[in-house]
């Protein structure tokens, strides 16, 4: 049933661009988010993916069958409405639609996610519908702006995107967190990181990054962990640790600025403290592991043991001291990966860095200068009891034109969660995978 006045169809608009159509008649296509009725008036909150707007149906101004059909619509019914875009300072978007025509595409009944409180398991089991809620809509749009900002940054810096494979014959950072899969007549593993292949790409292109899903079979139930998550991993030839630390600082500040410019309404939906994001400016504070250990040992709430890697409580104590991310360098070599170069001035430490987000978020970036000496890398592989034959291709990078090079890995969902002010990373990916969940 279509009931629209006139012979021509008004132009289709999106809610986020209604300002361009002020005073004009447009067509909106979307879903009924909420509705209230007062006698001869229906107030419809319509969402279309770009935003939300109130649409007013006055009985005398629309066909009777449209008024009755909308009155019978349930939450998430799909609608096409036509009307005049009218400025309204009281409206969240600054505009409302005075409806004159349209039709109901489908009347949805019994939508399971209602305004009442639902538990996380209920919502995660209905993630395909939960994504339609205002909060999840805002998080996903922040995620989109983060991804776009990252790609813009590296494009402007002259990097080439060369993605690494997801099937690998061996581990990058130890075998205990690998997902093993059948690969024809042999075994393969889902990648933990694209770094080793990015190093090969950097030897061909100079400055590269890979960006894609990675998989960790950690039996972790913390708010910071997923079994499938996205990693961005730049790798730079002829770069040392100091070079990529500056790169990481510049990248994070660029992305935060992009999100503030492009997704401010979404951040307001999430009730994010924008002042804390606006404070993210370079340079970031820097500590060595030893200096950070001194702070933790002096903190009465810390159970830190010097020589161990930092746990979540340790990272929270450290990061809460600053209004911008903290960069910690020179971790003990025994708690870091085989490919990290030792510091010649402190051989028991690595030339490495972890970036800890503010507000207790924890590690969002981990990076290092890579070991470029063939003999030393061979020794590290043997120390870690890794199969040398599986790494022969990686060792070739040190046999043929080896140069100092460095890079880092950024966990996308942790970055999104930090910028959006979301506590659990499971809300920062469209369909989260955890040790207990692989559906929907």
C-alpha positions as CSV (number, residue, x, y, z in Angstrom):
1,X,0.0,0.0,0.0
2,X,1.6,3.3,-1.1
3,X,-0.1,6.5,-0.3
4,X,1.9,9.5,-1.5
5,X,0.6,12.8,-2.8
6,X,1.6,14.1,-6.2
7,X,2.9,12.4,-9.3
8,X,6.7,12.7,-8.5
9,X,8.5,11.0,-5.7
10,X,10.4,13.3,-3.4
11,X,14.2,12.8,-3.3
12,X,15.5,10.1,-1.0
13,X,17.5,11.6,1.9
14,X,19.4,10.2,4.8
15,X,18.9,11.4,8.4
16,X,22.4,12.6,8.8
17,X,22.0,14.9,5.8
18,X,18.6,16.4,6.6
19,X,20.2,19.9,7.0
20,X,20.7,19.9,3.3
21,X,17.0,19.5,2.7
22,X,15.6,22.0,5.2
23,X,12.2,23.3,4.0
24,X,11.9,20.6,1.3
25,X,9.9,17.4,1.0
26,X,12.0,14.3,1.1
27,X,11.6,10.5,1.3
28,X,13.1,8.7,4.4
29,X,13.5,4.9,4.5
30,X,14.2,3.2,7.8
31,X,12.9,1.4,10.8
32,X,10.6,2.3,13.7
33,X,12.8,2.7,16.8
34,X,10.1,4.0,19.1
35,X,6.6,5.4,18.9
36,X,4.2,7.4,21.0
37,X,0.6,8.4,20.0
38,X,-1.6,11.1,21.3
39,X,-5.1,11.0,19.8
40,X,-4.7,12.3,16.3
41,X,-0.9,12.4,16.4
42,X,1.8,9.7,16.0
43,X,5.4,10.6,17.0
44,X,7.7,8.1,15.3
45,X,11.4,7.8,16.1
46,X,12.8,6.6,12.7
47,X,16.3,5.3,12.3
48,X,18.0,4.7,9.0
49,X,21.5,3.7,9.9
50,X,22.9,7.2,9.5
51,X,21.0,8.6,12.5
52,X,17.6,9.0,14.1
53,X,14.8,11.6,13.6
54,X,11.3,12.2,14.9
55,X,8.6,11.9,12.2
56,X,5.2,13.5,13.1
57,X,2.1,12.1,11.6
58,X,-1.0,14.4,12.0
59,X,-4.1,12.5,11.1
60,X,-5.6,15.3,9.0
61,X,-2.4,15.6,7.0
62,X,-1.8,12.0,5.9
63,X,-4.0,9.4,4.3
64,X,-6.2,7.6,6.8
65,X,-4.8,4.1,5.9
66,X,-1.2,5.3,6.5
67,X,-2.2,6.8,9.9
68,X,-3.9,3.6,10.9
69,X,-1.1,1.4,9.6
70,X,1.7,3.3,11.4
71,X,-0.4,3.2,14.6
72,X,-0.5,-0.6,14.4
73,X,3.3,-0.9,13.8
74,X,5.5,-2.6,16.3
75,X,9.1,-1.8,17.1
76,X,11.5,-2.3,14.2
77,X,8.8,-2.2,11.6
78,X,10.2,-1.0,8.3
79,X,8.8,2.2,6.8
80,X,9.1,4.6,3.9
81,X,7.8,8.1,4.9
82,X,7.6,11.3,2.9
83,X,7.3,14.8,4.3
84,X,8.7,18.2,4.9
85,X,12.0,18.7,6.7
86,X,11.4,21.3,9.5
87,X,14.0,22.8,11.8
88,X,13.3,22.1,15.4
89,X,15.7,23.2,18.1
90,X,14.1,20.7,20.6
91,X,14.9,17.7,18.3
92,X,18.2,15.9,19.0
93,X,19.1,16.1,15.3
94,X,17.8,19.7,15.0
95,X,15.1,18.7,12.5
96,X,11.9,16.7,12.3
97,X,9.8,15.3,9.5
98,X,6.3,16.5,9.1
99,X,4.9,13.5,7.3
100,X,2.5,13.8,4.3
101,X,2.7,10.3,2.8
102,X,4.5,7.0,2.7
103,X,3.8,3.3,3.4
104,X,4.6,0.5,5.8
105,X,7.1,-2.0,4.2
106,X,6.6,-4.6,6.9
107,X,4.9,-4.5,10.3
108,X,7.2,-6.3,12.7
109,X,5.6,-7.9,15.8
110,X,7.2,-9.2,18.9
111,X,10.7,-7.7,18.6
112,X,12.6,-9.4,21.4
113,X,14.9,-6.5,22.5
114,X,12.7,-4.1,24.4
115,X,13.5,-1.0,26.4
116,X,13.6,-3.0,29.6
117,X,16.9,-4.3,31.0
118,X,18.4,-7.4,29.4
119,X,21.3,-9.5,30.5
120,X,24.5,-9.6,28.4
121,X,24.0,-13.3,27.5
122,X,20.5,-12.5,26.2
123,X,21.8,-9.6,24.1
124,X,24.9,-11.5,22.8
125,X,22.7,-14.3,21.7
126,X,20.7,-11.8,19.7
127,X,23.7,-9.8,18.5
128,X,22.3,-9.7,15.0
129,X,19.4,-7.6,16.4
130,X,21.3,-5.9,19.3
131,X,23.4,-4.0,16.7
132,X,20.3,-1.9,16.0
133,X,20.2,-0.3,19.4
134,X,21.4,3.3,19.8
135,X,24.5,2.4,21.9
136,X,25.7,-0.4,19.6
137,X,25.0,1.8,16.5
138,X,27.2,4.5,18.0
139,X,30.0,2.1,18.8
140,X,30.1,0.6,15.3
141,X,30.2,4.0,13.8
142,X,33.1,5.0,16.0
143,X,34.8,1.7,14.9
144,X,34.2,2.7,11.3
145,X,35.8,6.1,11.9
146,X,38.8,4.5,13.7
147,X,39.4,2.2,10.7
148,X,39.0,5.0,8.2
149,X,41.4,7.2,10.3
150,X,44.0,4.5,10.5
151,X,44.0,3.9,6.7
152,X,44.1,7.6,6.0
153,X,47.0,8.1,8.3
154,X,49.1,5.4,6.8
155,X,48.2,6.5,3.3
156,X,49.3,10.0,4.0
157,X,52.5,8.7,5.5
158,X,53.4,6.8,2.3
159,X,52.7,3.3,3.6
160,X,51.5,0.5,1.3
161,X,48.9,-1.9,2.6
162,X,50.0,-5.5,2.0
163,X,47.9,-8.0,4.0
164,X,49.4,-11.1,5.5
165,X,47.9,-14.6,5.2
166,X,45.5,-16.0,7.8
167,X,46.6,-19.6,7.3
168,X,50.1,-20.1,8.6
169,X,52.4,-23.2,8.9
170,X,53.8,-22.2,12.3
171,X,53.4,-19.9,15.3
172,X,54.5,-16.3,15.5
173,X,54.5,-15.9,19.2
174,X,54.5,-19.4,20.7
175,X,52.3,-22.5,20.1
176,X,50.0,-22.4,23.2
177,X,47.5,-20.0,21.7
178,X,47.1,-21.4,18.2
179,X,43.9,-22.6,16.5
180,X,44.9,-25.7,14.5
181,X,42.8,-26.4,11.4
182,X,42.9,-29.1,8.8
183,X,44.5,-27.9,5.5
184,X,44.0,-30.7,2.9
185,X,46.5,-33.4,3.9
186,X,48.3,-31.4,6.6
187,X,47.8,-29.1,9.5
188,X,47.7,-25.3,9.4
189,X,47.1,-22.6,12.0
190,X,45.0,-19.5,12.1
191,X,47.3,-16.5,12.4
192,X,48.2,-14.9,15.7
193,X,49.8,-11.9,14.0
194,X,50.6,-10.8,10.5
195,X,53.9,-9.3,11.6
196,X,56.5,-11.8,10.2
197,X,54.9,-11.6,6.8
198,X,54.8,-7.8,7.1
199,X,58.5,-7.8,7.7
200,X,58.9,-9.6,4.4
201,X,56.7,-7.0,2.7
202,X,58.7,-4.2,4.2
203,X,61.8,-5.5,2.7
204,X,60.1,-5.2,-0.7
205,X,58.2,-1.9,-0.2
206,X,60.0,0.0,2.6
207,X,56.9,1.0,4.6
208,X,53.9,-1.3,4.9
209,X,51.1,-2.2,7.1
210,X,48.7,-5.2,7.2
211,X,45.2,-5.0,8.7
212,X,43.0,-8.0,9.3
213,X,41.6,-10.6,11.7
214,X,43.9,-12.5,14.0
215,X,43.1,-15.4,16.3
216,X,44.3,-16.3,19.8
217,X,43.2,-19.5,21.5
218,X,43.7,-18.0,25.0
219,X,41.3,-19.2,27.6
220,X,40.9,-15.7,28.9
221,X,37.6,-14.3,30.2
222,X,38.7,-10.7,30.8
223,X,37.0,-7.7,29.3
224,X,40.1,-7.1,27.2
225,X,40.2,-10.4,25.3
226,X,38.5,-11.9,22.2
227,X,39.5,-15.1,20.4
228,X,39.1,-13.3,17.0
229,X,40.0,-9.7,16.8
230,X,41.5,-7.2,14.3
231,X,45.1,-6.1,14.2
232,X,46.8,-3.3,12.4
233,X,50.6,-4.0,12.1
234,X,52.9,-1.5,10.4
235,X,56.5,-2.5,9.6
236,X,59.2,0.0,8.5
237,X,62.6,-0.8,7.0
238,X,65.6,1.2,8.2
239,X,63.6,2.3,11.4
240,X,64.7,1.9,15.0
241,X,62.5,1.7,18.1
242,X,62.5,5.4,18.6
243,X,61.2,5.9,15.0
244,X,58.1,3.7,15.4
245,X,57.4,5.1,18.9
246,X,56.9,8.5,17.2
247,X,54.9,6.8,14.5
248,X,52.6,5.2,17.1
249,X,52.1,8.5,18.9
250,X,51.3,10.4,15.7
251,X,48.9,7.6,14.6
252,X,46.9,7.6,17.8
253,X,46.6,11.3,18.1
254,X,45.5,11.5,14.4
255,X,42.8,8.8,14.8
256,X,41.5,10.4,18.0
257,X,41.2,13.7,16.2
258,X,39.4,12.1,13.3
259,X,36.9,10.5,15.6
260,X,36.2,13.7,17.4
261,X,35.6,15.5,14.1
262,X,33.5,12.8,12.5
263,X,31.7,11.0,15.3
264,X,31.0,13.6,18.0
265,X,27.2,12.8,18.0
266,X,28.0,9.1,18.5
267,X,30.4,9.9,21.3
268,X,27.7,12.0,23.0
269,X,25.3,9.0,22.7
270,X,27.9,7.0,24.5
271,X,28.3,9.8,27.1
272,X,32.0,9.9,26.5
273,X,34.0,12.5,28.3
274,X,35.2,14.4,25.3
275,X,37.7,16.5,27.3
276,X,39.7,13.3,28.0
277,X,39.9,12.6,24.3
278,X,40.8,16.2,23.5
279,X,43.8,15.9,25.9
280,X,45.4,13.2,23.8
281,X,48.3,15.2,22.4
282,X,51.9,14.3,21.7
283,X,54.4,13.8,23.2
284,X,53.3,10.8,25.3
285,X,55.0,10.1,28.7
286,X,57.6,7.4,28.6
287,X,59.0,5.1,31.2
288,X,61.4,2.2,31.1
289,X,60.2,-1.1,32.6
290,X,62.5,-0.6,35.5
291,X,61.1,2.9,36.3
292,X,57.5,1.5,36.0
293,X,58.5,-1.4,38.3
294,X,59.7,1.1,40.9
295,X,56.3,2.8,40.8
296,X,54.4,-0.4,41.2
297,X,56.6,-1.7,44.0
298,X,55.9,1.5,45.9
299,X,52.1,1.3,45.4
300,X,50.3,-0.4,48.3
301,X,47.6,-1.8,46.0
302,X,50.0,-3.5,43.7
303,X,51.0,-7.2,43.9
304,X,53.5,-6.8,41.1
305,X,56.7,-8.9,41.1
306,X,59.7,-7.4,39.4
307,X,60.7,-9.5,36.4
308,X,57.1,-10.5,35.5
309,X,55.1,-9.0,32.6
310,X,52.6,-6.4,33.7
311,X,49.1,-7.6,34.4
312,X,45.9,-5.7,34.0
313,X,45.9,-4.2,37.5
314,X,49.6,-3.1,37.0
315,X,48.7,-1.4,33.7
316,X,45.8,0.4,35.4
317,X,47.9,1.8,38.2
318,X,50.5,3.1,35.7
319,X,48.1,4.5,33.1
320,X,46.0,6.3,35.7
321,X,48.9,8.6,36.5
322,X,48.6,10.4,33.1
323,X,46.1,12.1,30.9
324,X,47.4,10.6,27.7
325,X,48.8,7.2,26.8
326,X,51.9,5.9,28.5
327,X,54.7,4.2,26.6
328,X,56.8,1.7,28.6
329,X,60.1,0.4,27.0
330,X,62.8,-2.1,27.7
331,X,60.9,-5.1,29.2
332,X,62.9,-8.1,30.4
333,X,63.9,-10.2,27.4
334,X,62.6,-13.4,29.0
335,X,58.9,-12.2,28.9
336,X,59.1,-11.0,25.3
337,X,59.1,-12.7,21.9
338,X,62.0,-14.3,20.1
339,X,62.1,-11.7,17.3
340,X,62.7,-8.7,19.5
341,X,66.2,-7.1,19.4
342,X,68.1,-6.9,22.6
343,X,69.2,-3.5,23.8
344,X,73.0,-3.4,23.4
345,X,73.2,-1.0,26.5
346,X,71.0,-3.4,28.6
347,X,71.3,-6.9,27.1
348,X,68.8,-8.4,29.5
349,X,66.1,-6.2,28.0
350,X,64.5,-5.8,24.6
351,X,64.2,-2.7,22.4
352,X,60.4,-2.9,22.8
353,X,57.5,-0.7,23.8
354,X,53.9,-1.2,25.0
355,X,51.5,1.7,24.8
356,X,49.0,1.8,27.7
357,X,45.8,3.7,27.1
358,X,44.4,6.1,29.7
359,X,41.6,5.4,32.2
360,X,42.8,1.9,33.0
361,X,42.3,0.6,29.4
362,X,45.7,-1.2,29.4
363,X,47.8,-2.2,26.4
364,X,46.6,-1.0,23.0
365,X,49.9,-1.2,21.1
366,X,52.9,-3.5,21.4
367,X,56.0,-3.1,19.3
368,X,59.7,-3.5,19.0
369,X,62.8,-3.2,16.9
370,X,63.3,-6.6,15.2
371,X,66.4,-8.7,15.5
372,X,68.2,-8.1,12.1
373,X,71.3,-10.2,12.8
374,X,71.0,-13.7,11.3
375,X,73.1,-15.5,13.9
376,X,71.4,-13.8,16.9
377,X,68.0,-14.6,15.4
378,X,69.0,-18.3,15.0
379,X,70.1,-18.4,18.6
380,X,66.7,-16.9,19.7
381,X,64.8,-19.5,17.7
382,X,66.8,-22.3,19.4
383,X,66.4,-20.8,22.8
384,X,62.6,-20.7,22.3
385,X,62.7,-24.3,21.0
386,X,61.0,-23.3,17.8
387,X,61.4,-25.5,14.6
388,X,64.1,-23.8,12.5
389,X,62.9,-25.3,9.3
390,X,59.5,-23.6,9.7
391,X,61.3,-20.2,9.9
392,X,63.8,-20.6,7.0
393,X,61.8,-18.2,4.9
394,X,61.9,-15.7,7.7
395,X,65.6,-16.2,8.2
396,X,66.1,-15.4,4.5
397,X,65.1,-11.8,5.3
398,X,68.3,-11.7,7.3
399,X,70.4,-13.5,4.7
400,X,69.5,-11.2,1.8
401,X,69.8,-7.5,2.4
402,X,69.1,-7.4,6.2
403,X,68.6,-3.9,7.6
404,X,67.4,-2.5,11.0
405,X,63.6,-2.5,11.0
406,X,60.8,-2.0,13.5
407,X,57.1,-2.2,13.8
408,X,54.2,-2.6,16.2
409,X,50.8,-4.2,16.5
410,X,47.6,-2.4,17.4
411,X,44.5,-4.1,18.7
412,X,41.6,-2.5,16.9
413,X,38.9,-3.4,19.4
414,X,40.9,-2.2,22.4
415,X,41.5,1.1,20.6
416,X,37.8,1.5,19.7
417,X,36.8,0.6,23.3
418,X,39.2,3.2,24.7
419,X,38.1,6.0,22.4
420,X,34.4,5.2,22.8
421,X,34.7,4.7,26.5
422,X,33.3,1.1,26.3
423,X,34.5,-1.2,29.1
424,X,34.3,-4.6,27.3
425,X,35.8,-5.3,23.9
426,X,33.0,-7.7,23.0
427,X,30.9,-4.6,22.2
428,X,33.6,-3.2,19.9
429,X,33.3,-5.9,17.2
430,X,30.2,-6.7,15.2
431,X,30.0,-10.4,16.1
432,X,32.3,-11.2,19.1
433,X,34.0,-14.6,19.4
434,X,35.0,-15.7,22.9
435,X,35.9,-19.0,24.6
436,X,32.2,-19.5,25.3
437,X,30.6,-18.0,22.2
438,X,30.7,-18.6,18.5
439,X,27.1,-17.6,17.7
440,X,25.3,-16.0,16.0
